[in-house]
Amino acid sequence: MIHRRVLGDGVELAVTSTGPEDAPALVVGHGVASTSRFAREAFTGPATRAGFRLVTYDLRGHGDSSPVPAAVDHALDRHVADLDAVVAAVAGGQPVTVAGISLGGHVAVAWAAAHAGTARAAVACLPAWTGRAVPGEGAHAAVAAEVARAGVDGMIASFREDDTMEPWLRTVLLRDWPVHDADSLTAALVALDGGLAPTEAELRTLPVPLGLVAWPDDAGHPIAVAREWRDQAPRAALEELALTALAASPEPLGAAAVRALRALGVEPQGRRARGRP
C-alpha cells in the first residue's frame, strides 16, 4: 500500500494506492462523513482481483486531508477539481475508471462528464439526487439542520442510541465521524443542503459507460435516483443489493460495482498481457 499527498484545489489530499503500480487505476471517492478506509474495505478485494490498481483518497475536509471549515468550499466543482488532481497524480496519463460512494459518486460522474479523453468509465454507488437539491427538503437537508443544531458530538451520541440502524452501519458511523475535523465535517454536511449533483443533461450526454449500485429503503439515497440515472445515461448498468448484504463486510458494495463495470464490458486494459485470467 502506497500513501502520498496530492495538492488538490487549494488543499492537500491524502491518497492511498493498493495493487501493482502498472495496473490500470480505479479511483474511488467516499461519501460525506465517511473515509477512504471504508472505500478500501469495500473495493480492495473486488478491484484488485479484477486487475485494477485501487486508488482511494480522503475528500477535502475529511480524514487525513486538509481541514476545510467553510461550506462554500465543499461545492461539487471543488470536489471535481480535487479528483482531477488525484487522477493526474496517479494515472500516468492513461485512461482511468472513476467511482465513488454517495457524494463520491456524484463527483466521479461529474468529472467523467467533462473528461471524455481521460475517463474510461464511471461508477456511482448510492447517488442521492439529480441536479440541484431543493434547499430544506430531503434527508440530507434534515441531517444538515440537525448537525447545525446539535453539532458533530450530538450526532455521534444519537448514533449510539439509534437501535433502528443496521448494526454494521452504526459501527462505521461511530468509527468514521470522530476522525474528521469537526468544523470541516459540519461544513461538508451543511453544504449538502441545496448542493449540486450531475444534471440530467450531463447524464444524457455522458461520454463513458456508467455503472450504478443502489439498495432500497435508504431515504438519503433513493433507489429511484439510481434507476433514473441508469435510464438517462446512454450506456449504463445497475446492480441492486440489500443493506443487510454488508453485515459481515463492506466488500459486496465493491463487488457490485465491479459487476456493473463488467456488464458494460469495462475490464482493466492490459489485464491479459500481465497474465491475469
ZIWO-V275735 format. One record per residue. N is the residue number from 1. RES is the residue in three letters. SS is DSSP state (H for helix, E for strand, L for the rest). PSI is psi in degrees with one decimal (* if undefined). Layout:
N,RES,SS,PSI / N,RES,SS,PSI
This chain:
1,MET,L,129.8 / 2,ILE,E,130.0 / 3,HIS,E,140.6 / 4,ARG,E,165.6 / 5,ARG,E,132.5 / 6,VAL,E,133.1 / 7,LEU,E,113.6 / 8,GLY,L,-142.3 / 9,ASP,L,70.7 / 10,GLY,L,4.9 / 11,VAL,L,161.7 / 12,GLU,E,133.0 / 13,LEU,E,133.8 / 14,ALA,E,119.9 / 15,VAL,E,138.7 / 16,THR,E,137.5 / 17,SER,E,132.3 / 18,THR,E,128.1 / 19,GLY,L,172.0 / 20,PRO,L,134.6 / 21,GLU,L,-22.0 / 22,ASP,L,1.2 / 23,ALA,L,150.5 / 24,PRO,L,140.8 / 25,ALA,E,138.3 / 26,LEU,E,109.8 / 27,VAL,E,122.6 / 28,VAL,E,128.7 / 29,GLY,E,148.8 / 30,HIS,L,-176.3 / 31,GLY,L,172.5 / 32,VAL,L,134.7 / 33,ALA,L,-3.4 / 34,SER,L,-168.2 / 35,THR,L,167.9 / 36,SER,H,-21.2 / 37,ARG,H,-44.4 / 38,PHE,H,-41.0 / 39,ALA,H,-40.7 / 40,ARG,H,-41.4 / 41,GLU,H,-36.3 / 42,ALA,H,-36.8 / 43,PHE,H,-20.8 / 44,THR,H,-53.7 / 45,GLY,H,-57.3 / 46,PRO,H,-40.7 / 47,ALA,H,-47.0 / 48,THR,H,-34.2 / 49,ARG,H,-31.3 / 50,ALA,H,-13.1 / 51,GLY,L,8.5 / 52,PHE,L,158.2 / 53,ARG,E,119.2 / 54,LEU,E,127.6 / 55,VAL,E,123.1 / 56,THR,E,157.6 / 57,TYR,E,151.5 / 58,ASP,L,125.8 / 59,LEU,L,157.3 / 60,ARG,L,136.7 / 61,GLY,L,7.4 / 62,HIS,L,146.7 / 63,GLY,L,-124.9 / 64,ASP,L,3.5 / 65,SER,L,169.3 / 66,SER,L,142.1 / 67,PRO,L,142.5 / 68,VAL,L,89.6 / 69,PRO,L,3.4 / 70,ALA,L,128.8 / 71,ALA,H,-35.5 / 72,VAL,H,-25.4 / 73,ASP,H,5.2 / 74,HIS,H,18.2 / 75,ALA,L,156.0 / 76,LEU,H,-40.7 / 77,ASP,H,-28.8 / 78,ARG,H,-40.2 / 79,HIS,H,-38.5 / 80,VAL,H,-40.4 / 81,ALA,H,-38.4 / 82,ASP,H,-46.1 / 83,LEU,H,-38.0 / 84,ASP,H,-40.7 / 85,ALA,H,-40.5 / 86,VAL,H,-47.0 / 87,VAL,H,-45.2 / 88,ALA,H,-33.9 / 89,ALA,H,-27.9 / 90,VAL,H,-15.9 / 91,ALA,L,-12.3 / 92,GLY,L,31.4 / 93,GLY,L,1.4 / 94,GLN,L,155.4 / 95,PRO,L,144.5 / 96,VAL,E,145.9 / 97,THR,E,131.1 / 98,VAL,E,147.5 / 99,ALA,E,166.9 / 100,GLY,E,164.4 / 101,ILE,E,126.8 / 102,SER,L,-119.2 / 103,LEU,H,-38.0 / 104,GLY,H,-34.5 / 105,GLY,H,-39.8 / 106,HIS,H,-44.9 / 107,VAL,H,-45.2 / 108,ALA,H,-44.3 / 109,VAL,H,-41.5 / 110,ALA,H,-39.5 / 111,TRP,H,-45.8 / 112,ALA,H,-35.2 / 113,ALA,H,-27.9 / 114,ALA,H,1.2 / 115,HIS,L,60.0 / 116,ALA,L,-31.1 / 117,GLY,L,-19.1 / 118,THR,L,-34.9 / 119,ALA,E,135.0 / 120,ARG,E,-39.5 / 121,ALA,E,165.3 / 122,ALA,E,149.3 / 123,VAL,E,130.0 / 124,ALA,E,111.2 / 125,CYS,E,122.6 / 126,LEU,L,53.6 / 127,PRO,L,146.0 / 128,ALA,L,-33.6 / 129,TRP,L,176.9 / 130,THR,L,136.6 / 131,GLY,L,-141.9 / 132,ARG,E,124.9 / 133,ALA,L,144.9 / 134,VAL,L,119.4 / 135,PRO,L,133.1 / 136,GLY,L,-1.0 / 137,GLU,L,145.6 / 138,GLY,L,171.0 / 139,ALA,H,-37.9 / 140,HIS,H,-33.5 / 141,ALA,H,-38.3 / 142,ALA,H,-40.6 / 143,VAL,H,-42.4 / 144,ALA,H,-42.9 / 145,ALA,H,-39.5 / 146,GLU,H,-40.5 / 147,VAL,H,-31.1 / 148,ALA,H,-30.8 / 149,ARG,H,-49.2 / 150,ALA,H,-16.2 / 151,GLY,H,169.5 / 152,VAL,H,-43.0 / 153,ASP,H,-38.5 / 154,GLY,H,-37.8 / 155,MET,H,-42.4 / 156,ILE,H,-41.1 / 157,ALA,H,-37.6 / 158,SER,H,-32.9 / 159,PHE,H,-40.4 / 160,ARG,H,-33.2 / 161,GLU,H,-9.3 / 162,ASP,L,104.0 / 163,ASP,L,7.2 / 164,THR,L,-12.2 / 165,MET,L,146.5 / 166,GLU,L,131.1 / 167,PRO,H,-41.1 / 168,TRP,H,-37.0 / 169,LEU,H,-42.7 / 170,ARG,H,-40.6 / 171,THR,H,-44.7 / 172,VAL,H,-43.1 / 173,LEU,H,-43.5 / 174,LEU,H,-25.9 / 175,ARG,H,-41.6 / 176,ASP,H,-39.6 / 177,TRP,H,-42.1 / 178,PRO,H,-13.8 / 179,VAL,H,-9.8 / 180,HIS,L,154.5 / 181,ASP,L,124.8 / 182,ALA,H,-42.2 / 183,ASP,H,-38.1 / 184,SER,H,-41.0 / 185,LEU,H,-42.1 / 186,THR,H,-45.3 / 187,ALA,H,-42.2 / 188,ALA,H,-41.0 / 189,LEU,H,-41.1 / 190,VAL,H,-35.8 / 191,ALA,H,-20.4 / 192,LEU,H,-28.9 / 193,ASP,L,109.4 / 194,GLY,L,11.8 / 195,GLY,L,166.4 / 196,LEU,E,142.7 / 197,ALA,L,173.0 / 198,PRO,L,140.8 / 199,THR,L,165.8 / 200,GLU,H,-38.1 / 201,ALA,H,-41.2 / 202,GLU,H,-40.4 / 203,LEU,H,-42.6 / 204,ARG,H,-23.8 / 205,THR,L,15.8 / 206,LEU,L,124.6 / 207,PRO,L,-1.1 / 208,VAL,L,161.3 / 209,PRO,E,146.0 / 210,LEU,E,117.0 / 211,GLY,E,146.1 / 212,LEU,E,145.0 / 213,VAL,E,134.4 / 214,ALA,E,162.7 / 215,TRP,L,157.3 / 216,PRO,L,169.6 / 217,ASP,L,37.8 / 218,ASP,L,102.2 / 219,ALA,L,-29.9 / 220,GLY,L,-22.0 / 221,HIS,L,72.2 / 222,PRO,L,134.2 / 223,ILE,H,-23.4 / 224,ALA,H,-31.7 / 225,VAL,H,-45.1 / 226,ALA,H,-39.6 / 227,ARG,H,-37.1 / 228,GLU,H,-43.5 / 229,TRP,H,-41.6 / 230,ARG,H,-43.7 / 231,ASP,H,-25.2 / 232,GLN,H,-35.5 / 233,ALA,L,146.3 / 234,PRO,L,-38.9 / 235,ARG,L,113.6 / 236,ALA,E,152.8 / 237,ALA,E,136.2 / 238,LEU,E,128.9 / 239,GLU,E,127.2 / 240,GLU,E,138.7 / 241,LEU,L,171.6 / 242,ALA,L,150.0 / 243,LEU,H,-37.2 / 244,THR,H,-14.9 / 245,ALA,H,-19.2 / 246,LEU,H,11.7 / 247,ALA,L,-39.1 / 248,ALA,L,-27.7 / 249,SER,L,149.2 / 250,PRO,L,-6.0 / 251,GLU,H,-34.0 / 252,PRO,H,-26.9 / 253,LEU,H,-48.2 / 254,GLY,H,-37.5 / 255,ALA,H,-39.3 / 256,ALA,H,-38.0 / 257,ALA,H,-43.1 / 258,VAL,H,-38.3 / 259,ARG,H,-39.9 / 260,ALA,H,-41.0 / 261,LEU,H,-43.5 / 262,ARG,H,-36.2 / 263,ALA,H,-24.8 / 264,LEU,L,3.3 / 265,GLY,L,18.2 / 266,VAL,L,110.6 / 267,GLU,L,154.4 / 268,PRO,L,128.2 / 269,GLN,L,140.5 / 270,GLY,L,4.9 / 271,ARG,L,-47.2 / 272,ARG,H,-33.9 / 273,ALA,H,-26.8 / 274,ARG,H,9.4 / 275,GLY,L,8.9 / 276,ARG,L,148.2 / 277,PRO,L,*
